[in-house]
Amino acid sequence: MESTTTAQDTGTVEFRITGYAHPDAQALAAEVQQEYVRRYGGPDETAMHPADFEAPAGLFLIAYLDGRPVACGGWRAKQAGPDGLRDGDAEVKRMFVVPGARGRGLARAVLRRLEGTAVEAGRTRFILETGTEQPEAVALYGSEGYAAIRKFGIYKDHEQSICLGKELAAAV
């Protein structure tokens, strides 16, 4: 379990690779599902398997602020297939920051750490799906160089779905 600690003016942030089955990961995943219910009227029904987030095909990490789990995100390898997916893709999943820790740059820090680990694992592009009811996420990804790609996944035909991608080789 890799761990890096950063001191910020708002407390000490520690990033830990935990895996998706970790109790803290599951608790944060439950919180993000409630966020989807509030914003979209229902949870995300995308299949999520803990094994998808195990090295070398994936990774899940949590940011702890003063020992409390406050942010998370992961990626899982994707292979070439329908909807423009290609070998080397990694899909970003479950990016989330608890409401009380927002506005501190934690989502950006998690995303950048995920990008770095994906490059180390040989991934060449990050892809993700977000939605129109998550303007903060759309703004974050846009500011980090993500651009619209062909829609994929179970929500590809949903009008609120937004799919974005970023080439990683030049990013890190």
C-alpha positions as CSV (number, residue, x, y, z in Angstrom):
1,M,0.0,0.0,0.0
2,E,1.7,3.2,-1.2
3,S,1.3,6.3,0.9
4,T,2.3,9.8,0.3
5,T,1.7,12.7,2.7
6,T,1.4,16.4,1.9
7,A,1.0,19.2,4.3
8,Q,-1.5,21.8,3.3
9,D,-2.7,24.9,5.1
10,T,-5.9,23.0,5.8
11,G,-4.3,19.9,7.4
12,T,-2.3,16.9,6.5
13,V,-3.4,15.0,3.4
14,E,-2.3,11.4,3.0
15,F,-2.9,9.5,-0.3
16,R,-3.2,5.7,0.1
17,I,-3.7,3.0,-2.5
18,T,-6.4,0.9,-0.9
19,G,-8.2,-1.0,-3.5
20,Y,-12.0,-0.7,-4.1
21,A,-12.9,-3.4,-1.6
22,H,-11.4,-1.4,1.3
23,P,-14.1,-0.4,3.9
24,D,-13.2,3.3,3.4
25,A,-13.5,3.0,-0.3
26,Q,-16.9,1.3,0.0
27,A,-18.1,4.0,2.4
28,L,-17.0,6.8,0.0
29,A,-18.6,4.9,-2.9
30,A,-21.9,4.8,-1.0
31,E,-21.6,8.6,-0.5
32,V,-21.0,9.2,-4.1
33,Q,-24.0,7.1,-5.0
34,Q,-26.1,9.3,-2.8
35,E,-24.7,12.3,-4.6
36,Y,-25.9,10.7,-7.9
37,V,-29.3,10.1,-6.4
38,R,-29.5,13.8,-5.4
39,R,-28.3,15.1,-8.8
40,Y,-29.9,12.5,-11.2
41,G,-32.7,10.8,-9.3
42,G,-30.9,7.4,-9.0
43,P,-27.6,5.7,-8.4
44,D,-25.0,4.9,-11.1
45,E,-25.8,1.4,-12.3
46,T,-22.4,0.8,-13.9
47,A,-20.9,-2.5,-12.8
48,M,-18.1,-2.1,-10.3
49,H,-16.0,-5.0,-9.4
50,P,-13.1,-4.7,-6.8
51,A,-10.9,-6.9,-9.0
52,D,-11.1,-4.3,-11.7
53,F,-9.1,-1.9,-9.5
54,E,-6.2,-4.2,-8.7
55,A,-2.8,-3.9,-10.2
56,P,-1.7,-4.0,-12.9
57,A,-5.2,-3.5,-14.5
58,G,-6.3,-0.8,-12.2
59,L,-5.9,1.1,-9.0
60,F,-8.1,2.8,-6.3
61,L,-6.9,5.4,-3.9
62,I,-8.2,7.5,-1.0
63,A,-7.1,10.9,0.3
64,Y,-7.2,11.1,4.0
65,L,-7.3,14.6,5.7
66,D,-6.0,14.4,9.2
67,G,-6.7,10.7,9.2
68,R,-10.3,10.9,7.8
69,P,-11.2,9.5,4.4
70,V,-12.3,12.5,2.4
71,A,-11.7,11.9,-1.3
72,C,-11.3,9.0,-3.7
73,G,-10.9,7.9,-7.2
74,G,-9.7,5.0,-9.3
75,W,-9.1,3.7,-12.8
76,R,-9.6,0.4,-14.5
77,A,-8.0,-0.8,-17.7
78,K,-10.2,-0.9,-20.8
79,Q,-9.5,-2.8,-24.1
80,A,-10.3,-1.9,-27.6
81,G,-13.9,-2.4,-28.5
82,P,-17.1,-0.7,-29.3
83,D,-17.7,3.0,-28.9
84,G,-14.2,4.0,-29.8
85,L,-12.4,2.4,-26.9
86,R,-8.9,1.3,-27.6
87,D,-6.1,-0.7,-26.0
88,G,-4.2,1.5,-23.5
89,D,-7.4,3.2,-22.3
90,A,-8.0,3.5,-18.5
91,E,-11.5,4.5,-17.3
92,V,-11.7,6.9,-14.3
93,K,-14.3,5.9,-11.8
94,R,-15.7,7.1,-8.5
95,M,-14.0,10.5,-8.3
96,F,-15.5,12.1,-5.2
97,V,-14.7,14.5,-2.4
98,V,-17.0,14.7,0.6
99,P,-18.8,18.0,0.9
100,G,-16.9,19.2,4.0
101,A,-13.5,18.8,2.2
102,R,-14.4,20.5,-1.1
103,G,-12.6,23.6,-2.4
104,R,-9.2,22.4,-1.2
105,G,-7.9,21.0,-4.5
106,L,-8.3,17.4,-3.4
107,A,-10.1,16.3,-6.6
108,R,-7.4,17.7,-8.7
109,A,-4.7,16.1,-6.6
110,V,-6.4,12.7,-6.7
111,L,-6.9,13.0,-10.5
112,R,-3.2,13.9,-11.1
113,R,-2.1,11.0,-8.9
114,L,-4.3,8.6,-10.8
115,E,-2.9,9.9,-14.1
116,G,0.6,9.3,-12.9
117,T,-0.1,5.7,-11.8
118,A,-1.9,4.9,-15.0
119,V,1.1,6.1,-17.0
120,E,3.4,4.0,-14.8
121,A,1.1,1.0,-15.6
122,G,1.4,1.6,-19.4
123,R,-1.9,3.3,-19.9
124,T,-2.0,5.9,-22.7
125,R,-5.4,7.6,-22.4
126,F,-7.8,8.3,-19.6
127,I,-11.5,8.2,-20.4
128,L,-14.4,9.0,-18.2
129,E,-18.1,9.6,-18.1
130,T,-19.7,12.4,-16.1
131,G,-22.9,14.3,-16.5
132,T,-24.6,17.6,-17.1
133,E,-25.6,17.7,-13.4
134,Q,-22.0,17.7,-12.3
135,P,-20.7,21.1,-13.5
136,E,-17.8,21.1,-11.0
137,A,-16.5,17.8,-12.4
138,V,-16.9,19.0,-16.0
139,A,-15.0,22.2,-15.1
140,L,-12.2,20.2,-13.3
141,Y,-11.7,17.9,-16.2
142,G,-11.7,20.7,-18.8
143,S,-9.1,22.6,-16.8
144,E,-6.9,19.5,-16.8
145,G,-7.0,19.1,-20.6
146,Y,-9.9,16.6,-21.0
147,A,-12.0,16.9,-24.2
148,A,-15.2,15.4,-25.5
149,I,-14.9,11.8,-26.9
150,R,-17.3,9.4,-28.4
151,K,-19.8,8.3,-25.8
152,F,-19.4,4.9,-24.2
153,G,-20.8,2.8,-21.4
154,I,-24.3,2.1,-20.3
155,Y,-25.3,5.8,-20.3
156,K,-23.9,6.5,-23.8
157,D,-27.4,7.2,-25.2
158,H,-28.5,9.3,-22.2
159,E,-28.8,13.0,-22.9
160,Q,-27.2,14.0,-19.6
161,S,-24.1,11.9,-20.3
162,I,-20.8,13.6,-21.0
163,C,-17.7,11.5,-22.0
164,L,-14.3,13.0,-21.9
165,G,-10.8,11.8,-22.6
166,K,-7.1,12.8,-22.3
167,E,-4.0,11.4,-23.9
168,L,-1.7,10.5,-21.0
169,A,1.7,10.2,-22.6
170,A,1.9,13.9,-23.1
171,A,0.2,14.7,-19.9
172,V,2.6,13.5,-17.3
